[in-house]
Amino acid sequence: MTSQANFWSENSLMTTAGLPEQTVPDGALYVVGVPIGNLGDITLRALWVLSRVDAVAAEDTRETRKLLDRFGLSPQLLSVREHNERMGAEQIVARLSRGEKVALVTDAGTPAVSDPGARVVDAVYEAGLRVIPIPGASAVVTALSAAGLLGSGFHFVGFVPPQAKARRAALAELAEHKAPFVLYEAPHRVVDLLKDLGAALKPERRVVVARELTKRFETITRLTAGELCAWAQEHEPRGEYVILIDEMRTAAVGLNEEARKWLRALSSELPASRLSAVGAKATGLPRQAIYDFLLDGKREEQ
């Protein structure tokens, strides 16, 4: 066992978590989530595994070396980027076949989620070898947890095409989906993205813009699609962005305050589906509009 492995074996946090009793099998690829900004978000298990692997396959070896040095870790580094991922996958499979342990990391967050890594994981499976996930930080989950979106589930899109025509076409298609969806964007393209997104969505649709997550200048802003263009012009681009678009809702057009009152009063007596059908007959309004109004009321009570 190496000296660094001994260091972590004797660490009280590691022993409390029971990590010294857990095996780190040979011939396996470890897909390790790393912090997206705040180094305090690295997990004990990630440190434990990184202290025991023979090599770390990294998107940018310079960035990963900084992370490893902070924690006194010194495994061999392999460069596995978007442009050499196929060749890198072959090298990793060869190493695993010899019984080595290899960790796969990205610059920030979890590999293979809008970052290189999927080809490597696929190649390892195709070779009949083992893949072991080591959970860690993820920008999309971090942003979702603090966004307060009311829609159930979400569609993860990641980066849309950078070219203006292709980007606008992609956003126009996404805007037609009722379910929430999530985008990633880099700071040098985010202004154009937000302008095009604001034009594609209905003005009242809710949007959350999160940037610099877990870092010193973290901001999470809730606004409507109609406000996106002005917001983009007023705020200097900073760091990586996660942009969350809430579900499309059918506006309860024509529901005056009196109708809203009796719908709220009856909502405790009848299921939303039944009450929306009765309400549609009584008012002539779309059943879906009344149903959405009732669901929104229940969510606000939770």
C-alpha positions as CSV (number, residue, x, y, z in Angstrom):
1,M,0.0,0.0,0.0
2,T,1.4,3.4,-0.9
3,S,2.1,6.1,1.7
4,Q,-0.9,8.2,0.4
5,A,-3.1,5.2,0.7
6,N,-1.9,4.8,4.3
7,F,-2.7,8.4,5.0
8,W,-6.3,8.1,3.9
9,S,-6.7,4.7,5.7
10,E,-5.8,6.4,9.0
11,N,-8.0,9.4,8.4
12,S,-10.8,9.5,11.1
13,L,-13.5,10.6,8.6
14,M,-12.6,7.7,6.3
15,T,-12.8,5.2,9.1
16,T,-16.1,6.7,10.4
17,A,-17.6,6.3,6.9
18,G,-16.3,2.6,6.8
19,L,-14.3,3.1,3.7
20,P,-11.2,1.0,4.8
21,E,-13.5,-2.0,4.9
22,Q,-14.8,-1.4,1.4
23,T,-13.0,-3.0,-1.5
24,V,-11.7,-1.2,-4.6
25,P,-11.7,-4.0,-7.2
26,D,-8.9,-4.4,-9.8
27,G,-9.7,-4.1,-13.5
28,A,-12.5,-1.6,-13.0
29,L,-13.2,1.9,-14.4
30,Y,-14.3,4.3,-11.6
31,V,-16.5,7.2,-12.9
32,V,-15.8,9.8,-10.3
33,G,-17.8,13.0,-9.8
34,V,-15.6,16.0,-8.7
35,P,-16.6,19.5,-7.4
36,I,-18.1,22.0,-9.8
37,G,-16.4,24.9,-8.0
38,N,-16.3,24.5,-4.2
39,L,-13.6,22.0,-3.3
40,G,-15.5,21.2,-0.1
41,D,-18.0,19.3,-2.2
42,I,-15.7,16.5,-3.0
43,T,-16.9,13.2,-1.4
44,L,-15.0,11.0,1.0
45,R,-15.5,8.1,-1.3
46,A,-14.1,10.0,-4.3
47,L,-10.9,10.8,-2.3
48,W,-10.7,7.2,-1.2
49,V,-10.9,5.9,-4.7
50,L,-8.5,8.5,-6.2
51,S,-6.0,7.5,-3.5
52,R,-6.1,3.9,-4.7
53,V,-6.3,3.9,-8.5
54,D,-3.3,3.4,-10.8
55,A,-4.3,6.2,-13.2
56,V,-6.8,9.0,-13.6
57,A,-8.2,9.7,-17.1
58,A,-8.9,13.4,-17.2
59,E,-10.4,15.9,-19.7
60,D,-7.8,18.5,-18.8
61,T,-4.8,17.0,-17.0
62,R,-3.6,20.5,-15.8
63,E,-6.9,21.2,-14.1
64,T,-7.1,17.7,-12.6
65,R,-3.5,17.9,-11.3
66,K,-4.5,21.0,-9.4
67,L,-7.3,19.2,-7.7
68,L,-5.2,16.1,-6.9
69,D,-2.3,18.2,-5.6
70,R,-4.7,20.0,-3.1
71,F,-5.5,16.6,-1.5
72,G,-2.0,15.2,-1.8
73,L,-2.8,12.6,-4.5
74,S,-0.4,11.6,-7.2
75,P,-1.7,8.9,-9.5
76,Q,-0.6,8.8,-13.1
77,L,-2.7,11.2,-15.3
78,L,-4.0,10.2,-18.8
79,S,-5.4,12.8,-21.2
80,V,-8.8,11.8,-22.5
81,R,-10.4,14.7,-24.3
82,E,-13.2,15.0,-26.9
83,H,-10.8,14.8,-29.8
84,N,-8.9,11.7,-28.6
85,E,-11.6,9.9,-26.6
86,R,-11.7,6.9,-28.9
87,M,-7.9,6.3,-28.7
88,G,-8.0,7.1,-24.9
89,A,-10.8,4.5,-24.5
90,E,-8.6,1.8,-26.1
91,Q,-5.7,2.6,-23.8
92,I,-7.9,2.5,-20.7
93,V,-9.4,-0.9,-21.8
94,A,-5.9,-2.2,-22.2
95,R,-4.9,-1.1,-18.7
96,L,-8.1,-2.5,-17.2
97,S,-7.5,-5.8,-19.0
98,R,-4.1,-6.0,-17.2
99,G,-5.9,-5.6,-13.8
100,E,-5.2,-1.9,-13.3
101,K,-7.7,0.4,-11.6
102,V,-8.5,3.6,-13.6
103,A,-10.6,6.6,-12.5
104,L,-12.4,8.8,-15.1
105,V,-13.0,12.4,-14.2
106,T,-13.9,15.6,-16.0
107,D,-12.8,19.2,-15.2
108,A,-15.9,19.8,-13.0
109,G,-18.9,17.7,-12.1
110,T,-19.7,14.2,-13.3
111,P,-18.1,12.7,-16.5
112,A,-20.2,11.9,-19.5
113,V,-22.9,14.5,-18.7
114,S,-22.3,17.1,-21.5
115,D,-18.6,16.3,-21.1
116,P,-16.3,13.6,-22.5
117,G,-16.6,10.1,-21.0
118,A,-19.5,8.3,-22.7
119,R,-17.2,6.7,-25.3
120,V,-14.9,5.4,-22.6
121,V,-17.7,3.9,-20.5
122,D,-19.2,2.3,-23.6
123,A,-15.8,0.8,-24.6
124,V,-15.3,-0.6,-21.2
125,Y,-18.7,-2.3,-21.2
126,E,-18.1,-3.7,-24.7
127,A,-14.8,-5.2,-23.5
128,G,-16.8,-7.0,-20.8
129,L,-15.1,-5.0,-18.0
130,R,-16.6,-3.4,-14.9
131,V,-17.8,0.2,-14.5
132,I,-18.3,1.6,-11.0
133,P,-19.9,5.0,-10.5
134,I,-18.7,7.2,-7.6
135,P,-21.4,9.9,-7.2
136,G,-20.5,13.5,-6.9
137,A,-21.4,17.0,-7.8
138,S,-23.6,17.7,-10.9
139,A,-24.4,21.2,-12.1
140,V,-27.9,20.2,-13.4
141,V,-29.0,18.6,-10.1
142,T,-27.5,21.4,-8.0
143,A,-29.4,24.0,-10.0
144,L,-32.6,22.1,-10.0
145,S,-32.6,21.7,-6.2
146,A,-32.6,25.5,-5.8
147,A,-34.7,26.5,-8.8
148,G,-38.2,25.8,-7.4
149,L,-39.6,24.5,-10.6
150,L,-43.1,23.2,-10.2
151,G,-43.2,20.9,-13.2
152,S,-42.7,17.1,-12.6
153,G,-39.6,15.6,-14.1
154,F,-37.4,17.4,-16.7
155,H,-35.7,17.0,-20.0
156,F,-31.9,17.5,-19.8
157,V,-30.7,19.1,-23.1
158,G,-27.3,20.4,-22.2
159,F,-25.6,22.6,-24.8
160,V,-27.6,23.6,-27.9
161,P,-25.8,24.2,-31.2
162,P,-23.6,27.4,-31.1
163,Q,-24.5,28.5,-34.7
164,A,-27.3,31.0,-34.7
165,K,-29.6,29.3,-37.2
166,A,-29.2,25.9,-35.6
167,R,-29.6,27.3,-32.1
168,R,-32.8,29.1,-32.9
169,A,-34.2,26.0,-34.6
170,A,-33.4,23.9,-31.6
171,L,-34.9,26.4,-29.1
172,A,-38.1,26.7,-31.2
173,E,-38.6,23.0,-31.0
174,L,-37.9,22.8,-27.3
175,A,-40.3,25.7,-26.6
176,E,-43.2,23.6,-27.9
177,H,-42.5,20.9,-25.2
178,K,-44.8,21.2,-22.1
179,A,-42.2,19.6,-19.7
180,P,-39.4,21.5,-18.0
181,F,-36.0,21.4,-19.7
182,V,-32.5,22.3,-18.8
183,L,-29.7,23.9,-20.8
184,Y,-26.0,24.5,-20.3
185,E,-24.1,27.5,-21.8
186,A,-20.6,29.0,-21.7
187,P,-20.2,32.7,-20.8
188,H,-19.1,33.9,-24.2
189,R,-22.3,32.5,-25.8
190,V,-24.9,33.0,-23.1
191,V,-26.2,36.5,-24.1
192,D,-27.1,35.2,-27.6
193,L,-28.7,32.1,-26.1
194,L,-30.8,34.1,-23.6
195,K,-32.0,36.5,-26.4
196,D,-33.0,33.6,-28.6
197,L,-34.6,31.7,-25.8
198,G,-36.7,34.7,-24.8
199,A,-37.9,35.0,-28.4
200,A,-38.8,31.3,-28.6
201,L,-40.7,31.0,-25.4
202,K,-44.1,32.5,-24.4
203,P,-43.3,35.7,-22.4
204,E,-44.9,34.4,-19.2
205,R,-43.0,31.1,-19.1
206,R,-40.8,30.9,-16.0
207,V,-37.1,30.6,-16.4
208,V,-34.3,30.2,-13.8
209,V,-30.7,31.3,-14.7
210,A,-28.0,29.9,-12.4
211,R,-24.3,30.8,-12.8
212,E,-21.1,30.3,-10.8
213,L,-22.8,27.5,-8.8
214,T,-21.1,26.7,-5.5
215,K,-18.6,29.6,-6.1
216,R,-18.1,33.0,-4.4
217,F,-20.3,34.9,-6.9
218,E,-23.0,32.3,-7.3
219,T,-26.3,33.7,-8.4
220,I,-29.7,32.0,-9.0
221,T,-32.2,34.3,-10.7
222,R,-35.9,33.6,-11.3
223,L,-37.6,35.5,-14.0
224,T,-40.0,35.2,-17.0
225,A,-39.0,34.6,-20.6
226,G,-40.1,38.1,-21.4
227,E,-37.4,39.5,-19.1
228,L,-34.5,37.4,-20.4
229,C,-33.3,39.8,-23.1
230,A,-33.1,42.8,-20.7
231,W,-31.5,40.7,-18.0
232,A,-28.8,39.4,-20.4
233,Q,-27.9,42.9,-21.4
234,E,-27.7,44.2,-17.8
235,H,-25.5,41.4,-16.4
236,E,-21.9,40.8,-17.4
237,P,-21.4,37.1,-18.4
238,R,-19.6,35.3,-15.6
239,G,-18.7,31.6,-15.3
240,E,-20.7,28.6,-16.6
241,Y,-24.5,28.8,-16.8
242,V,-27.3,26.4,-16.1
243,I,-30.7,27.6,-17.5
244,L,-33.9,25.9,-16.4
245,I,-37.2,26.4,-18.1
246,D,-40.3,25.5,-16.2
247,E,-43.2,23.6,-17.6
248,M,-45.6,25.2,-20.1
249,R,-48.9,26.0,-18.4
250,T,-52.3,26.7,-19.9
251,A,-53.4,30.1,-18.7
252,A,-56.7,30.1,-17.0
253,V,-58.1,32.8,-19.2
254,G,-61.5,34.1,-18.2
255,L,-61.3,32.7,-14.6
256,N,-62.5,35.7,-12.7
257,E,-62.0,36.0,-8.9
258,E,-65.5,34.6,-8.1
259,A,-64.9,31.5,-10.2
260,R,-61.5,31.0,-8.6
261,K,-63.0,31.2,-5.1
262,W,-65.6,28.5,-5.7
263,L,-63.0,26.3,-7.5
264,R,-60.8,26.6,-4.4
265,A,-63.7,25.8,-2.1
266,L,-64.7,22.7,-4.1
267,S,-61.1,21.5,-4.5
268,S,-61.2,19.8,-1.1
269,E,-64.5,18.0,-2.0
270,L,-63.7,16.7,-5.5
271,P,-60.6,15.4,-7.3
272,A,-59.0,17.9,-9.7
273,S,-59.9,15.8,-12.7
274,R,-63.6,15.7,-11.8
275,L,-63.8,19.3,-10.7
276,S,-62.1,20.5,-13.9
277,A,-64.7,18.6,-16.0
278,V,-67.6,20.1,-14.0
279,G,-66.0,23.6,-14.1
280,A,-65.5,23.4,-17.9
281,K,-69.2,22.7,-18.4
282,A,-70.3,25.4,-16.0
283,T,-68.0,28.1,-17.4
284,G,-67.3,27.1,-21.0
285,L,-63.6,27.4,-20.3
286,P,-61.0,24.8,-21.4
287,R,-60.9,21.8,-19.0
288,Q,-57.1,21.8,-19.1
289,A,-56.9,25.5,-18.1
290,I,-59.1,24.8,-15.0
291,Y,-57.1,21.6,-14.2
292,D,-53.8,23.5,-14.3
293,F,-55.2,26.2,-12.0
294,L,-56.3,23.6,-9.5
295,L,-52.9,21.8,-9.6
296,D,-51.0,25.1,-9.1
297,G,-53.2,25.8,-6.0
298,K,-52.3,22.4,-4.5
299,R,-48.6,22.9,-5.1
300,E,-48.7,26.3,-3.4
301,E,-50.2,24.6,-0.3
302,Q,-47.5,22.0,-0.1
